[in-house]
């Protein structure tokens, strides 16, 4: 059993090194589907609706390895949009509490 697992790990490593872009796309597709129930096409549609930028600050991401976070309601898992890291962490810091956000804005 261990040999097969080690062989599989080695095979995966070689495949990832041989074609890292294809591997990354496959992994991203699987992650979006498993985590949020989103297809790549649905993610692209969200980004187009937001004119290619963050849903809150409109910042665009140009670095090749950076992506927008999928913002969702933790109770219902309803997807709200795509956020840059700063806006996503900001909402998380305020625990998605509108009162906390309003107090921070008023401050």
N, C-alpha and C positions, 0 to 999 in steps of 0.2 A: 504493500500500500504506500509506504513512504517513497519508494522509487518512482511510482507513478506520479505522486504529488511533486516530487523534485523535478521529474521530467516535464511536467506541465508548467511549472514555474519557469524553468529554463526556456521552454518553447515560447511562453508568453513574453519573456524578456527579449528574446531574439526577434519576435514579431513586432514588438513595440519599437525596437531599435531600427528595424528594417523600414518601417513606414510610420513614423511618429504622428504625422498629421492625420492619417486615416484612423489610427488607433484612438487618437484624442476625440475625433468626431464620433466614433462608435461609443466611446465611454460617455461623452456628453449627452448623446441621444438616449442612452440607457438611463443615465442619472436623472435627466429631466422627466422621463416617463415614469420612473419608479418613485421619485420624490414628489413630483407635482402633477403627474398625469398629463404633462405637456409634450407635444411633439415639437420637433425643430421648427416646423412650419408655423405652429401656433406661437412659439417664442418669437419668431421673426415678425409675425403679424403684430404682436404686442409692441415690439420695438418700432415698427413702422407707425403705429398709432401714436407713439410718443415722439415722433419725428427724429428717431435715432438717438434720443437722449434719455436721461434719468427722468422718471415721472414727477419728481419733486423739483429738482434744480436745473433740469434740462442739459446738464453736462453730458458730453459725448465721451466715449472711451475709444482712444486710438491705439493704446498699447496692445500688441497682439495677444498677450497672455492674460489680459484682464477681461472680465465679463461683468455684466450687470447681475445683481442678485434678484431672484424671483421673490417679490414681496407678497406675502399671503397672510390672511387672518389665521392665527393659530387655533382658534376654536372651531372654525368651520372649514379651514384649509382653502377658502375662496381666494383666488389669485387677484391681487389688486393692481399689479404692474411690475415694472422692472426698475430697480434703483441702483445708483452708484454705491460704492462701499461706504462713503461718508454718510449719505442719507439713510442707508440701511442700518448702519451702526447707531446713528442718531435716534431713529425710531426705537431700536432695541434698547438703547440706554434709558429711554423714557417709558419703556414697557408698553408701547402703543397706547398709552393713557392720554386721551385728549386734554384732560385737565392739566396734567403735568406739562404737556406741550404748550398749552395756552399760557400757563404761568411762566414758562421759559421765554416765550415770545414777548410777554408783557414786561419781563425783567429787562 
